[in-house]
Amino acid sequence: MVSKQRLGGEPAKTASETETEPSASKDASMPATDDPLGYDTRDPSWVRKAAEDALSGADKDAIEKEVDAALRRWRFRD
């Protein structure tokens, strides 16, 4: 049996009671950027296309640019 209360007596929220926010609004310090690779991640077939592109070396410059930007954002590079 699952309890409907949290520790401290506070009732647990149901999925319909939780607030939802777009992920972009959670991190306002991260500027919006263009996606140079442009994969539509709503379509599961993007995974195969991304893998084929990676193995063939297509978009190598765009991939290196994205990796560099991520490492800078995570402060692994200056």
C-alpha positions in Angstrom: 0.0 0.0 0.0 1.3 3.4 -1.0 0.9 6.3 1.4 -0.8 9.5 0.1 1.2 11.7 2.5 4.8 12.8 2.4 7.0 12.9 5.5 5.9 15.7 7.8 2.2 15.1 7.1 2.1 17.0 3.8 -0.2 15.4 1.2 1.6 14.1 -1.9 0.8 15.9 -5.2 -0.8 14.0 -8.1 0.5 14.5 -11.6 -2.4 16.8 -12.4 -1.5 19.1 -9.4 2.2 19.6 -10.3 3.2 22.7 -12.1 4.8 22.2 -15.5 7.2 24.7 -17.0 9.1 24.6 -20.3 12.7 23.4 -19.6 14.1 26.6 -21.2 12.5 28.8 -18.6 14.2 26.8 -15.8 17.6 28.0 -16.8 17.3 31.6 -17.9 21.1 32.1 -18.0 21.4 29.7 -21.0 20.9 31.7 -24.2 18.8 30.3 -27.0 21.0 29.0 -29.8 20.4 27.7 -33.3 20.6 24.0 -33.8 23.1 23.6 -36.6 22.3 19.9 -37.0 18.6 20.4 -37.1 17.3 17.0 -36.1 13.6 16.8 -35.3 13.7 14.8 -32.0 9.9 14.4 -32.1 10.5 11.8 -34.8 12.3 8.7 -33.4 14.0 8.1 -36.8 16.3 11.1 -36.0 18.5 8.7 -34.0 19.3 6.6 -37.1 20.0 9.7 -39.2 22.3 11.1 -36.4 24.2 7.8 -36.2 24.6 7.6 -39.9 25.8 11.2 -40.1 28.2 10.7 -37.2 29.7 7.5 -38.8 30.1 9.1 -42.2 31.7 12.3 -40.8 28.8 14.5 -42.1 28.4 17.7 -40.1 31.7 17.2 -38.4 32.3 21.0 -38.1 28.8 21.6 -36.6 29.3 18.7 -34.1 32.6 20.1 -33.0 31.0 23.5 -32.6 28.2 22.1 -30.4 30.6 20.1 -28.3 32.8 23.1 -27.8 29.8 25.2 -26.8 28.7 22.6 -24.3 32.1 22.3 -22.7 32.3 26.1 -22.4 28.7 26.2 -20.9 29.7 23.5 -18.4 32.9 25.5 -17.7 35.2 22.7 -18.8 36.8 25.1 -21.3 37.4 28.9 -21.3 
